[in-house]
Amino acid sequence: MSNQKKLDAYKQLELKSRVDDASPHRLIQMLLEGALSAIAEAQGAMTRGHIVVKGERITRAINIVSGLRDSLKPEGGNTLPYDLDRLYEYMQRRLLEAHAQNEGEGLAEVSELLLTIKSGWDDISP
């Protein structure tokens, strides 16, 4: 087994361990962190002209945002889950556009939106 494959296997094991021990609050934080990381990697790949890696990382970010959407739970008259769902849908669309048009502005925009959400989420006590 190559060193890269060993490193990837270790990372997967570490992530599984962190997920298994995480609270629901922490899981959302981890999803936000994962999406931000995937977007940053996509931006780097775009800059270097690595189209395949860019596509893989944008796809990962879209899938994570989809997971965030799936985690929303409507409650009574609270409009926050509905508003977040619309925002996440917008983010997914912008990520697709950024990929198709190879433009970093869309990636930066979604990254800023996710950072704003993460900042608010980080301020919530679990």
C-alpha positions as CSV (number, residue, x, y, z in Angstrom):
1,M,0.0,0.0,0.0
2,S,1.4,3.4,-1.0
3,N,2.0,6.1,1.6
4,Q,-0.8,8.2,0.2
5,K,-3.3,5.4,0.5
6,K,-2.1,4.8,4.1
7,L,-2.5,8.4,4.9
8,D,-6.0,8.5,3.3
9,A,-7.0,5.4,5.3
10,Y,-5.8,7.0,8.5
11,K,-7.7,10.2,7.8
12,Q,-10.9,8.2,7.2
13,L,-10.5,6.3,10.5
14,E,-9.8,9.6,12.3
15,L,-12.9,11.2,10.8
16,K,-15.1,8.2,11.6
17,S,-13.9,8.4,15.2
18,R,-14.7,12.1,15.4
19,V,-18.1,11.7,13.9
20,D,-19.0,8.8,16.2
21,D,-18.2,10.9,19.3
22,A,-19.7,14.1,18.1
23,S,-22.9,15.8,19.3
24,P,-25.5,16.9,16.7
25,H,-24.2,20.5,17.2
26,R,-20.7,19.4,16.5
27,L,-21.7,17.4,13.4
28,I,-23.2,20.6,11.9
29,Q,-19.9,22.4,12.7
30,M,-18.0,19.6,11.0
31,L,-20.1,19.8,7.9
32,L,-19.6,23.5,7.7
33,E,-15.9,23.1,8.1
34,G,-15.8,20.3,5.5
35,A,-17.7,22.5,2.9
36,L,-15.3,25.4,3.6
37,S,-12.3,23.1,3.2
38,A,-13.6,21.6,0.0
39,I,-14.2,25.1,-1.5
40,A,-10.7,26.2,-0.5
41,E,-9.3,23.1,-2.2
42,A,-11.4,23.8,-5.3
43,Q,-10.1,27.4,-5.4
44,G,-6.6,26.2,-5.3
45,A,-7.2,23.5,-7.9
46,M,-8.9,26.2,-10.1
47,T,-5.8,28.4,-9.8
48,R,-3.5,25.6,-10.7
49,G,-5.7,24.5,-13.6
50,H,-6.4,21.1,-12.1
51,I,-9.9,20.7,-13.6
52,V,-10.6,17.2,-12.3
53,V,-9.6,18.1,-8.7
54,K,-11.6,21.3,-8.9
55,G,-14.7,19.3,-10.0
56,E,-14.2,16.7,-7.3
57,R,-13.9,19.3,-4.5
58,I,-16.9,21.4,-5.8
59,T,-19.0,18.2,-5.9
60,R,-17.9,17.4,-2.3
61,A,-19.0,20.9,-1.3
62,I,-22.3,20.6,-3.0
63,N,-22.9,17.2,-1.3
64,I,-22.1,18.7,2.1
65,V,-24.4,21.6,1.5
66,S,-27.1,19.0,0.6
67,G,-26.4,17.3,3.9
68,L,-26.9,20.6,5.7
69,R,-30.2,21.0,3.9
70,D,-31.3,17.5,4.9
71,S,-30.5,18.3,8.5
72,L,-33.0,21.2,8.7
73,K,-36.1,20.5,10.8
74,P,-39.1,22.9,10.4
75,E,-40.5,23.9,13.8
76,G,-43.9,25.6,14.2
77,G,-43.9,29.2,12.9
78,N,-40.1,29.5,12.9
79,T,-39.0,30.5,9.4
80,L,-35.3,30.0,9.9
81,P,-35.2,26.4,8.6
82,Y,-37.1,27.5,5.5
83,D,-34.8,30.5,5.0
84,L,-31.7,28.4,5.4
85,D,-33.0,25.8,2.9
86,R,-33.4,28.6,0.3
87,L,-29.9,29.9,1.1
88,Y,-28.4,26.4,0.9
89,E,-30.2,25.8,-2.4
90,Y,-28.7,29.1,-3.7
91,M,-25.3,28.0,-2.6
92,Q,-25.6,24.7,-4.5
93,R,-26.6,26.6,-7.6
94,R,-23.7,29.1,-7.2
95,L,-21.2,26.2,-6.8
96,L,-22.5,24.5,-10.0
97,E,-22.2,27.8,-11.9
98,A,-18.7,28.4,-10.5
99,H,-17.7,25.0,-11.7
100,A,-19.3,25.3,-15.1
101,Q,-17.9,28.8,-15.8
102,N,-14.6,28.2,-14.0
103,E,-15.0,31.3,-12.0
104,G,-13.7,31.9,-8.5
105,E,-16.1,34.6,-7.5
106,G,-18.9,32.1,-7.0
107,L,-16.7,29.9,-4.8
108,A,-15.7,33.0,-2.8
109,E,-19.3,34.1,-2.4
110,V,-20.4,30.7,-1.1
111,S,-17.4,30.5,1.2
112,E,-18.4,33.9,2.7
113,L,-21.9,32.7,3.2
114,L,-20.8,29.5,4.9
115,L,-18.4,31.4,7.1
116,T,-21.3,33.7,8.3
117,I,-23.4,30.7,9.1
118,K,-20.6,28.9,10.8
119,S,-19.8,32.0,12.9
120,G,-23.4,32.1,14.1
121,W,-23.4,28.3,14.7
122,D,-20.2,28.5,16.7
123,D,-21.7,31.1,19.0
124,I,-24.5,28.7,20.0
125,S,-23.9,26.7,23.1
126,P,-24.6,23.0,22.5
